[in-house]
């Protein structure tokens, strides 16, 4: 929260999205990976299905190839 305006900031919204998307029953599906473009991610199995979390640590757009998604979903 912003201490001067008492309004939610970007950190608040990111944590809320993570909390709402990943529940206690979530399991790691594949290990986390990182790329030279300062982005990375992890995949999970949740009660609602498979989910992918991508993180871009820079202020620039990043292209992340996803070879594991090239085949049919199981």
PDB file of N, CA, C and O in Angstrom:
ATOM      1  N   UNK A   1       0.842  -1.167   0.000  1.00  0.00           N
ATOM      2  CA  UNK A   1       0.000   0.000   0.000  1.00  0.00           C
ATOM      3  C   UNK A   1       0.898   1.245   0.000  1.00  0.00           C
ATOM      4  O   UNK A   1       1.961   1.264   0.620  1.00  0.00           O
ATOM      5  N   UNK A   2       0.451   2.255  -0.693  1.00  0.00           N
ATOM      6  CA  UNK A   2       1.169   3.524  -0.693  1.00  0.00           C
ATOM      7  C   UNK A   2       0.897   4.221   0.639  1.00  0.00           C
ATOM      8  O   UNK A   2      -0.258   4.462   0.990  1.00  0.00           O
ATOM      9  N   UNK A   3       1.942   4.542   1.369  1.00  0.00           N
ATOM     10  CA  UNK A   3       1.761   5.105   2.704  1.00  0.00           C
ATOM     11  C   UNK A   3       1.222   6.532   2.690  1.00  0.00           C
ATOM     12  O   UNK A   3       0.694   6.992   3.703  1.00  0.00           O
ATOM     13  N   UNK A   4       1.340   7.245   1.569  1.00  0.00           N
ATOM     14  CA  UNK A   4       0.823   8.619   1.528  1.00  0.00           C
ATOM     15  C   UNK A   4      -0.640   8.674   1.095  1.00  0.00           C
ATOM     16  O   UNK A   4      -1.398   9.517   1.574  1.00  0.00           O
ATOM     17  N   UNK A   5      -1.036   7.782   0.195  1.00  0.00           N
ATOM     18  CA  UNK A   5      -2.421   7.823  -0.313  1.00  0.00           C
ATOM     19  C   UNK A   5      -3.279   6.680   0.214  1.00  0.00           C
ATOM     20  O   UNK A   5      -4.499   6.695   0.053  1.00  0.00           O
ATOM     21  N   UNK A   6      -2.647   5.687   0.843  1.00  0.00           N
ATOM     22  CA  UNK A   6      -3.348   4.517   1.361  1.00  0.00           C
ATOM     23  C   UNK A   6      -4.052   3.726   0.248  1.00  0.00           C
ATOM     24  O   UNK A   6      -5.056   3.056   0.491  1.00  0.00           O
ATOM     25  N   UNK A   7      -3.517   3.814  -0.961  1.00  0.00           N
ATOM     26  CA  UNK A   7      -4.068   3.091  -2.110  1.00  0.00           C
ATOM     27  C   UNK A   7      -3.151   1.917  -2.461  1.00  0.00           C
ATOM     28  O   UNK A   7      -1.947   1.978  -2.211  1.00  0.00           O
ATOM     29  N   UNK A   8      -3.711   0.851  -3.038  1.00  0.00           N
ATOM     30  CA  UNK A   8      -2.880  -0.286  -3.442  1.00  0.00           C
ATOM     31  C   UNK A   8      -1.876   0.121  -4.512  1.00  0.00           C
ATOM     32  O   UNK A   8      -2.190   0.901  -5.411  1.00  0.00           O
ATOM     33  N   UNK A   9      -0.654  -0.422  -4.403  1.00  0.00           N
ATOM     34  CA  UNK A   9       0.379  -0.158  -5.406  1.00  0.00           C
ATOM     35  C   UNK A   9       0.611  -1.417  -6.243  1.00  0.00           C
ATOM     36  O   UNK A   9      -0.075  -2.420  -6.048  1.00  0.00           O
ATOM     37  N   UNK A  10       1.555  -1.375  -7.159  1.00  0.00           N
ATOM     38  CA  UNK A  10       1.813  -2.499  -8.060  1.00  0.00           C
ATOM     39  C   UNK A  10       2.190  -3.762  -7.284  1.00  0.00           C
ATOM     40  O   UNK A  10       1.741  -4.851  -7.642  1.00  0.00           O
ATOM     41  N   UNK A  11       2.988  -3.646  -6.248  1.00  0.00           N
ATOM     42  CA  UNK A  11       3.378  -4.810  -5.454  1.00  0.00           C
ATOM     43  C   UNK A  11       2.150  -5.486  -4.837  1.00  0.00           C
ATOM     44  O   UNK A  11       2.054  -6.713  -4.826  1.00  0.00           O
ATOM     45  N   UNK A  12       1.227  -4.692  -4.330  1.00  0.00           N
ATOM     46  CA  UNK A  12      -0.005  -5.235  -3.766  1.00  0.00           C
ATOM     47  C   UNK A  12      -0.766  -6.053  -4.801  1.00  0.00           C
ATOM     48  O   UNK A  12      -1.194  -7.171  -4.513  1.00  0.00           O
ATOM     49  N   UNK A  13      -0.941  -5.501  -6.018  1.00  0.00           N
ATOM     50  CA  UNK A  13      -1.727  -6.181  -7.052  1.00  0.00           C
ATOM     51  C   UNK A  13      -1.041  -7.461  -7.519  1.00  0.00           C
ATOM     52  O   UNK A  13      -1.719  -8.453  -7.789  1.00  0.00           O
ATOM     53  N   UNK A  14       0.285  -7.463  -7.621  1.00  0.00           N
ATOM     54  CA  UNK A  14       1.004  -8.681  -8.023  1.00  0.00           C
ATOM     55  C   UNK A  14       0.811  -9.769  -6.969  1.00  0.00           C
ATOM     56  O   UNK A  14       0.514 -10.914  -7.311  1.00  0.00           O
ATOM     57  N   UNK A  15       0.976  -9.427  -5.702  1.00  0.00           N
ATOM     58  CA  UNK A  15       0.790 -10.416  -4.643  1.00  0.00           C
ATOM     59  C   UNK A  15      -0.645 -10.930  -4.596  1.00  0.00           C
ATOM     60  O   UNK A  15      -0.870 -12.109  -4.325  1.00  0.00           O
ATOM     61  N   UNK A  16      -1.611 -10.062  -4.855  1.00  0.00           N
ATOM     62  CA  UNK A  16      -3.023 -10.477  -4.878  1.00  0.00           C
ATOM     63  C   UNK A  16      -3.272 -11.461  -6.026  1.00  0.00           C
ATOM     64  O   UNK A  16      -3.960 -12.465  -5.845  1.00  0.00           O
ATOM     65  N   UNK A  17      -2.714 -11.173  -7.202  1.00  0.00           N
ATOM     66  CA  UNK A  17      -2.877 -12.083  -8.339  1.00  0.00           C
ATOM     67  C   UNK A  17      -2.263 -13.460  -8.046  1.00  0.00           C
ATOM     68  O   UNK A  17      -2.855 -14.488  -8.375  1.00  0.00           O
ATOM     69  N   UNK A  18      -1.086 -13.474  -7.434  1.00  0.00           N
ATOM     70  CA  UNK A  18      -0.445 -14.747  -7.095  1.00  0.00           C
ATOM     71  C   UNK A  18      -1.278 -15.495  -6.063  1.00  0.00           C
ATOM     72  O   UNK A  18      -1.502 -16.699  -6.197  1.00  0.00           O
ATOM     73  N   UNK A  19      -1.734 -14.790  -5.041  1.00  0.00           N
ATOM     74  CA  UNK A  19      -2.545 -15.418  -3.991  1.00  0.00           C
ATOM     75  C   UNK A  19      -3.832 -15.993  -4.560  1.00  0.00           C
ATOM     76  O   UNK A  19      -4.237 -17.093  -4.183  1.00  0.00           O
ATOM     77  N   UNK A  20      -4.480 -15.267  -5.462  1.00  0.00           N
ATOM     78  CA  UNK A  20      -5.746 -15.718  -6.042  1.00  0.00           C
ATOM     79  C   UNK A  20      -5.557 -16.845  -7.059  1.00  0.00           C
ATOM     80  O   UNK A  20      -6.488 -17.613  -7.299  1.00  0.00           O
ATOM     81  N   UNK A  21      -4.377 -16.958  -7.656  1.00  0.00           N
ATOM     82  CA  UNK A  21      -4.150 -17.942  -8.714  1.00  0.00           C
ATOM     83  C   UNK A  21      -3.552 -19.253  -8.207  1.00  0.00           C
ATOM     84  O   UNK A  21      -3.799 -20.309  -8.790  1.00  0.00           O
ATOM     85  N   UNK A  22      -2.777 -19.199  -7.142  1.00  0.00           N
ATOM     86  CA  UNK A  22      -2.093 -20.380  -6.640  1.00  0.00           C
ATOM     87  C   UNK A  22      -2.549 -20.660  -5.219  1.00  0.00           C
ATOM     88  O   UNK A  22      -2.309 -19.865  -4.310  1.00  0.00           O
ATOM     89  N   UNK A  23      -3.209 -21.799  -5.035  1.00  0.00           N
ATOM     90  CA  UNK A  23      -3.798 -22.166  -3.755  1.00  0.00           C
ATOM     91  C   UNK A  23      -2.885 -23.126  -3.001  1.00  0.00           C
ATOM     92  O   UNK A  23      -1.902 -23.606  -3.564  1.00  0.00           O
ATOM     93  N   UNK A  24      -3.193 -23.415  -1.733  1.00  0.00           N
ATOM     94  CA  UNK A  24      -2.334 -24.305  -0.951  1.00  0.00           C
ATOM     95  C   UNK A  24      -2.126 -25.688  -1.573  1.00  0.00           C
ATOM     96  O   UNK A  24      -1.094 -26.309  -1.320  1.00  0.00           O
ATOM     97  N   UNK A  25      -3.057 -26.186  -2.369  1.00  0.00           N
ATOM     98  CA  UNK A  25      -2.926 -27.516  -2.981  1.00  0.00           C
ATOM     99  C   UNK A  25      -2.068 -27.499  -4.250  1.00  0.00           C
ATOM    100  O   UNK A  25      -1.928 -28.530  -4.908  1.00  0.00           O
ATOM    101  N   UNK A  26      -1.495 -26.352  -4.601  1.00  0.00           N
ATOM    102  CA  UNK A  26      -0.685 -26.229  -5.811  1.00  0.00           C
ATOM    103  C   UNK A  26       0.617 -27.005  -5.665  1.00  0.00           C
ATOM    104  O   UNK A  26       1.260 -26.966  -4.615  1.00  0.00           O
ATOM    105  N   UNK A  27       1.004 -27.717  -6.738  1.00  0.00           N
ATOM    106  CA  UNK A  27       2.250 -28.476  -6.745  1.00  0.00           C
ATOM    107  C   UNK A  27       3.125 -27.995  -7.884  1.00  0.00           C
ATOM    108  O   UNK A  27       2.626 -27.610  -8.942  1.00  0.00           O
ATOM    109  N   UNK A  28       4.463 -28.019  -7.661  1.00  0.00           N
ATOM    110  CA  UNK A  28       5.401 -27.726  -8.751  1.00  0.00           C
ATOM    111  C   UNK A  28       5.229 -28.798  -9.799  1.00  0.00           C
ATOM    112  O   UNK A  28       5.105 -29.976  -9.465  1.00  0.00           O
ATOM    113  N   UNK A  29       5.220 -28.413 -11.061  1.00  0.00           N
ATOM    114  CA  UNK A  29       5.117 -29.398 -12.127  1.00  0.00           C
ATOM    115  C   UNK A  29       6.462 -29.586 -12.802  1.00  0.00           C
ATOM    116  O   UNK A  29       6.896 -30.718 -13.015  1.00  0.00           O
ATOM    117  N   UNK A  30       7.114 -28.513 -13.135  1.00  0.00           N
ATOM    118  CA  UNK A  30       8.444 -28.571 -13.730  1.00  0.00           C
ATOM    119  C   UNK A  30       9.298 -27.525 -13.023  1.00  0.00           C
ATOM    120  O   UNK A  30       8.762 -26.565 -12.469  1.00  0.00           O
ATOM    121  N   UNK A  31      10.614 -27.695 -13.033  1.00  0.00           N
ATOM    122  CA  UNK A  31      11.477 -26.732 -12.347  1.00  0.00           C
ATOM    123  C   UNK A  31      11.409 -25.336 -12.967  1.00  0.00           C
ATOM    124  O   UNK A  31      11.040 -25.164 -14.129  1.00  0.00           O
ATOM    125  N   UNK A  32      11.767 -24.374 -12.172  1.00  0.00           N
ATOM    126  CA  UNK A  32      11.835 -22.994 -12.642  1.00  0.00           C
ATOM    127  C   UNK A  32      12.951 -22.862 -13.666  1.00  0.00           C
ATOM    128  O   UNK A  32      13.966 -23.551 -13.566  1.00  0.00           O
ATOM    129  N   UNK A  33      12.779 -21.999 -14.636  1.00  0.00           N
ATOM    130  CA  UNK A  33      13.835 -21.741 -15.600  1.00  0.00           C
ATOM    131  C   UNK A  33      14.083 -20.244 -15.672  1.00  0.00           C
ATOM    132  O   UNK A  33      13.229 -19.441 -15.295  1.00  0.00           O
ATOM    133  N   UNK A  34      15.244 -19.883 -16.152  1.00  0.00           N
ATOM    134  CA  UNK A  34      15.603 -18.479 -16.339  1.00  0.00           C
ATOM    135  C   UNK A  34      16.217 -18.327 -17.718  1.00  0.00           C
ATOM    136  O   UNK A  34      16.827 -19.259 -18.243  1.00  0.00           O
ATOM    137  N   UNK A  35      16.056 -17.158 -18.296  1.00  0.00           N
ATOM    138  CA  UNK A  35      16.641 -16.901 -19.605  1.00  0.00           C
ATOM    139  C   UNK A  35      17.570 -15.695 -19.507  1.00  0.00           C
ATOM    140  O   UNK A  35      17.490 -14.935 -18.541  1.00  0.00           O
ATOM    141  N   UNK A  36      18.444 -15.509 -20.485  1.00  0.00           N
ATOM    142  CA  UNK A  36      19.373 -14.375 -20.437  1.00  0.00           C
ATOM    143  C   UNK A  36      18.665 -13.021 -20.463  1.00  0.00           C
ATOM    144  O   UNK A  36      19.275 -12.014 -20.102  1.00  0.00           O
ATOM    145  N   UNK A  37      17.406 -12.966 -20.876  1.00  0.00           N
ATOM    146  CA  UNK A  37      16.700 -11.689 -20.980  1.00  0.00           C
ATOM    147  C   UNK A  37      16.091 -11.243 -19.648  1.00  0.00           C
ATOM    148  O   UNK A  37      15.206 -10.389 -19.620  1.00  0.00           O
ATOM    149  N   UNK A  38      16.573 -11.828 -18.543  1.00  0.00           N
ATOM    150  CA  UNK A  38      16.099 -11.484 -17.202  1.00  0.00           C
ATOM    151  C   UNK A  38      14.622 -11.824 -17.011  1.00  0.00           C
ATOM    152  O   UNK A  38      13.906 -11.133 -16.285  1.00  0.00           O
ATOM    153  N   UNK A  39      14.183 -12.869 -17.652  1.00  0.00           N
ATOM    154  CA  UNK A  39      12.835 -13.360 -17.427  1.00  0.00           C
ATOM    155  C   UNK A  39      12.942 -14.823 -17.027  1.00  0.00           C
ATOM    156  O   UNK A  39      13.960 -15.469 -17.275  1.00  0.00           O
ATOM    157  N   UNK A  40      11.920 -15.327 -16.427  1.00  0.00           N
ATOM    158  CA  UNK A  40      11.932 -16.713 -16.005  1.00  0.00           C
ATOM    159  C   UNK A  40      10.525 -17.163 -15.705  1.00  0.00           C
ATOM    160  O   UNK A  40       9.569 -16.414 -15.905  1.00  0.00           O
ATOM    161  N   UNK A  41      10.396 -18.370 -15.231  1.00  0.00           N
ATOM    162  CA  UNK A  41       9.062 -18.850 -14.949  1.00  0.00           C
ATOM    163  C   UNK A  41       9.068 -20.202 -14.285  1.00  0.00           C
ATOM    164  O   UNK A  41      10.113 -20.816 -14.071  1.00  0.00           O
ATOM    165  N   UNK A  42       7.875 -20.646 -13.964  1.00  0.00           N
ATOM    166  CA  UNK A  42       7.677 -21.950 -13.349  1.00  0.00           C
ATOM    167  C   UNK A  42       6.290 -22.432 -13.729  1.00  0.00           C
ATOM    168  O   UNK A  42       5.394 -21.633 -14.001  1.00  0.00           O
ATOM    169  N   UNK A  43       6.123 -23.739 -13.745  1.00  0.00           N
ATOM    170  CA  UNK A  43       4.816 -24.302 -14.053  1.00  0.00           C
ATOM    171  C   UNK A  43       4.311 -25.072 -12.838  1.00  0.00           C
ATOM    172  O   UNK A  43       5.089 -25.619 -12.056  1.00  0.00           O
ATOM    173  N   UNK A  44       3.000 -25.096 -12.703  1.00  0.00           N
ATOM    174  CA  UNK A  44       2.366 -25.676 -11.532  1.00  0.00           C
ATOM    175  C   UNK A  44       1.153 -26.489 -11.935  1.00  0.00           C
ATOM    176  O   UNK A  44       0.567 -26.269 -12.995  1.00  0.00           O
ATOM    177  N   UNK A  45       0.781 -27.431 -11.082  1.00  0.00           N
ATOM    178  CA  UNK A  45      -0.485 -28.135 -11.220  1.00  0.00           C
ATOM    179  C   UNK A  45      -1.345 -27.683 -10.046  1.00  0.00           C
ATOM    180  O   UNK A  45      -0.958 -27.832  -8.887  1.00  0.00           O
ATOM    181  N   UNK A  46      -2.509 -27.133 -10.358  1.00  0.00           N
ATOM    182  CA  UNK A  46      -3.441 -26.650  -9.339  1.00  0.00           C
ATOM    183  C   UNK A  46      -4.726 -27.474  -9.434  1.00  0.00           C
ATOM    184  O   UNK A  46      -4.913 -28.214 -10.400  1.00  0.00           O
ATOM    185  N   UNK A  47      -5.602 -27.356  -8.453  1.00  0.00           N
ATOM    186  CA  UNK A  47      -6.892 -28.047  -8.557  1.00  0.00           C
ATOM    187  C   UNK A  47      -7.683 -27.619  -9.803  1.00  0.00           C
ATOM    188  O   UNK A  47      -8.516 -28.381 -10.292  1.00  0.00           O
ATOM    189  N   UNK A  48      -7.432 -26.423 -10.314  1.00  0.00           N
ATOM    190  CA  UNK A  48      -8.132 -25.919 -11.503  1.00  0.00           C
ATOM    191  C   UNK A  48      -7.443 -26.334 -12.798  1.00  0.00           C
ATOM    192  O   UNK A  48      -7.995 -26.098 -13.873  1.00  0.00           O
ATOM    193  N   UNK A  49      -6.263 -26.940 -12.739  1.00  0.00           N
ATOM    194  CA  UNK A  49      -5.529 -27.342 -13.932  1.00  0.00           C
ATOM    195  C   UNK A  49      -4.103 -26.835 -13.894  1.00  0.00           C
ATOM    196  O   UNK A  49      -3.627 -26.364 -12.861  1.00  0.00           O
ATOM    197  N   UNK A  50      -3.423 -26.936 -15.025  1.00  0.00           N
ATOM    198  CA  UNK A  50      -2.027 -26.487 -15.112  1.00  0.00           C
ATOM    199  C   UNK A  50      -1.966 -24.974 -15.281  1.00  0.00           C
ATOM    200  O   UNK A  50      -2.790 -24.373 -15.972  1.00  0.00           O
ATOM    201  N   UNK A  51      -0.967 -24.372 -14.631  1.00  0.00           N
ATOM    202  CA  UNK A  51      -0.766 -22.924 -14.725  1.00  0.00           C
ATOM    203  C   UNK A  51       0.712 -22.640 -14.932  1.00  0.00           C
ATOM    204  O   UNK A  51       1.580 -23.401 -14.505  1.00  0.00           O
ATOM    205  N   UNK A  52       0.971 -21.523 -15.601  1.00  0.00           N
ATOM    206  CA  UNK A  52       2.329 -21.099 -15.889  1.00  0.00           C
ATOM    207  C   UNK A  52       2.516 -19.696 -15.331  1.00  0.00           C
ATOM    208  O   UNK A  52       1.705 -18.809 -15.597  1.00  0.00           O
ATOM    209  N   UNK A  53       3.571 -19.492 -14.566  1.00  0.00           N
ATOM    210  CA  UNK A  53       3.899 -18.182 -14.011  1.00  0.00           C
ATOM    211  C   UNK A  53       5.145 -17.676 -14.710  1.00  0.00           C
ATOM    212  O   UNK A  53       6.209 -18.287 -14.604  1.00  0.00           O
ATOM    213  N   UNK A  54       5.026 -16.559 -15.429  1.00  0.00           N
ATOM    214  CA  UNK A  54       6.170 -15.933 -16.096  1.00  0.00           C
ATOM    215  C   UNK A  54       6.522 -14.647 -15.370  1.00  0.00           C
ATOM    216  O   UNK A  54       5.638 -13.905 -14.943  1.00  0.00           O
ATOM    217  N   UNK A  55       7.813 -14.387 -15.231  1.00  0.00           N
ATOM    218  CA  UNK A  55       8.288 -13.195 -14.542  1.00  0.00           C
ATOM    219  C   UNK A  55       9.274 -12.471 -15.441  1.00  0.00           C
ATOM    220  O   UNK A  55      10.241 -13.066 -15.918  1.00  0.00           O
ATOM    221  N   UNK A  56       9.029 -11.180 -15.673  1.00  0.00           N
ATOM    222  CA  UNK A  56       9.933 -10.334 -16.439  1.00  0.00           C
ATOM    223  C   UNK A  56      10.516  -9.314 -15.463  1.00  0.00           C
ATOM    224  O   UNK A  56       9.790  -8.458 -14.959  1.00  0.00           O
ATOM    225  N   UNK A  57      11.812  -9.398 -15.194  1.00  0.00           N
ATOM    226  CA  UNK A  57      12.445  -8.532 -14.205  1.00  0.00           C
ATOM    227  C   UNK A  57      12.963  -7.226 -14.775  1.00  0.00           C
ATOM    228  O   UNK A  57      13.598  -6.454 -14.057  1.00  0.00           O
ATOM    229  N   UNK A  58      12.710  -6.961 -16.041  1.00  0.00           N
ATOM    230  CA  UNK A  58      13.165  -5.711 -16.635  1.00  0.00           C
ATOM    231  C   UNK A  58      11.970  -4.875 -17.056  1.00  0.00           C
ATOM    232  O   UNK A  58      10.832  -5.342 -17.013  1.00  0.00           O
ATOM    233  N   UNK A  59      12.227  -3.647 -17.463  1.00  0.00           N
ATOM    234  CA  UNK A  59      11.145  -2.779 -17.909  1.00  0.00           C
ATOM    235  C   UNK A  59      10.939  -2.862 -19.422  1.00  0.00           C
ATOM    236  O   UNK A  59      10.216  -2.048 -19.997  1.00  0.00           O
ATOM    237  N   UNK A  60      11.574  -3.843 -20.064  1.00  0.00           N
ATOM    238  CA  UNK A  60      11.453  -4.045 -21.501  1.00  0.00           C
ATOM    239  C   UNK A  60      10.633  -5.290 -21.794  1.00  0.00           C
ATOM    240  O   UNK A  60      10.578  -6.210 -20.978  1.00  0.00           O
ATOM    241  N   UNK A  61      10.000  -5.318 -22.951  1.00  0.00           N
ATOM    242  CA  UNK A  61       9.267  -6.502 -23.364  1.00  0.00           C
ATOM    243  C   UNK A  61      10.240  -7.647 -23.581  1.00  0.00           C
ATOM    244  O   UNK A  61      11.347  -7.438 -24.078  1.00  0.00           O
ATOM    245  N   UNK A  62       9.841  -8.843 -23.217  1.00  0.00           N
ATOM    246  CA  UNK A  62      10.696 -10.019 -23.372  1.00  0.00           C
ATOM    247  C   UNK A  62       9.923 -11.106 -24.103  1.00  0.00           C
ATOM    248  O   UNK A  62       8.744 -11.336 -23.831  1.00  0.00           O
ATOM    249  N   UNK A  63      10.598 -11.772 -25.033  1.00  0.00           N
ATOM    250  CA  UNK A  63       9.999 -12.893 -25.736  1.00  0.00           C
ATOM    251  C   UNK A  63      10.531 -14.171 -25.105  1.00  0.00           C
ATOM    252  O   UNK A  63      11.743 -14.369 -25.016  1.00  0.00           O
ATOM    253  N   UNK A  64       9.634 -15.026 -24.675  1.00  0.00           N
ATOM    254  CA  UNK A  64      10.027 -16.264 -24.010  1.00  0.00           C
ATOM    255  C   UNK A  64       9.525 -17.441 -24.838  1.00  0.00           C
ATOM    256  O   UNK A  64       8.316 -17.653 -24.932  1.00  0.00           O
ATOM    257  N   UNK A  65      10.430 -18.210 -25.441  1.00  0.00           N
ATOM    258  CA  UNK A  65       9.993 -19.390 -26.199  1.00  0.00           C
ATOM    259  C   UNK A  65       9.474 -20.460 -25.251  1.00  0.00           C
ATOM    260  O   UNK A  65      10.061 -20.699 -24.196  1.00  0.00           O
ATOM    261  N   UNK A  66       8.390 -21.094 -25.620  1.00  0.00           N
ATOM    262  CA  UNK A  66       7.781 -22.123 -24.786  1.00  0.00           C
ATOM    263  C   UNK A  66       7.722 -23.441 -25.541  1.00  0.00           C
ATOM    264  O   UNK A  66       6.650 -23.832 -26.001  1.00  0.00           O
ATOM    265  N   UNK A  67       8.842 -24.134 -25.679  1.00  0.00           N
ATOM    266  CA  UNK A  67       8.843 -25.379 -26.445  1.00  0.00           C
ATOM    267  C   UNK A  67       7.982 -26.465 -25.833  1.00  0.00           C
ATOM    268  O   UNK A  67       7.467 -27.315 -26.561  1.00  0.00           O
ATOM    269  N   UNK A  68       7.806 -26.466 -24.504  1.00  0.00           N
ATOM    270  CA  UNK A  68       7.009 -27.529 -23.880  1.00  0.00           C
ATOM    271  C   UNK A  68       5.530 -27.418 -24.236  1.00  0.00           C
ATOM    272  O   UNK A  68       4.782 -28.379 -24.057  1.00  0.00           O
ATOM    273  N   UNK A  69       5.097 -26.262 -24.736  1.00  0.00           N
ATOM    274  CA  UNK A  69       3.697 -26.087 -25.119  1.00  0.00           C
ATOM    275  C   UNK A  69       3.457 -26.379 -26.593  1.00  0.00           C
ATOM    276  O   UNK A  69       2.337 -26.225 -27.079  1.00  0.00           O
ATOM    277  N   UNK A  70       4.493 -26.798 -27.308  1.00  0.00           N
ATOM    278  CA  UNK A  70       4.345 -27.032 -28.727  1.00  0.00           C
ATOM    279  C   UNK A  70       3.499 -28.252 -29.038  1.00  0.00           C
ATOM    280  O   UNK A  70       2.851 -28.304 -30.084  1.00  0.00           O
ATOM    281  N   UNK A  71       3.495 -29.226 -28.153  1.00  0.00           N
ATOM    282  CA  UNK A  71       2.724 -30.438 -28.384  1.00  0.00           C
ATOM    283  C   UNK A  71       1.312 -30.308 -27.834  1.00  0.00           C
ATOM    284  O   UNK A  71       0.948 -29.272 -27.277  1.00  0.00           O
ATOM    285  N   UNK A  72       0.517 -31.365 -27.994  1.00  0.00           N
ATOM    286  CA  UNK A  72      -0.856 -31.329 -27.498  1.00  0.00           C
ATOM    287  C   UNK A  72      -0.886 -31.308 -25.972  1.00  0.00           C
ATOM    288  O   UNK A  72      -0.020 -31.889 -25.318  1.00  0.00           O
ATOM    289  N   UNK A  73      -1.863 -30.650 -25.425  1.00  0.00           N
ATOM    290  CA  UNK A  73      -2.021 -30.591 -23.969  1.00  0.00           C
ATOM    291  C   UNK A  73      -2.537 -31.930 -23.461  1.00  0.00           C
ATOM    292  O   UNK A  73      -3.305 -32.609 -24.142  1.00  0.00           O
ATOM    293  N   UNK A  74      -2.112 -32.302 -22.264  1.00  0.00           N
ATOM    294  CA  UNK A  74      -2.583 -33.558 -21.667  1.00  0.00           C
ATOM    295  C   UNK A  74      -3.575 -33.284 -20.584  1.00  0.00           C
ATOM    296  O   UNK A  74      -4.085 -34.217 -19.964  1.00  0.00           O
TER     297      UNK A  74
END
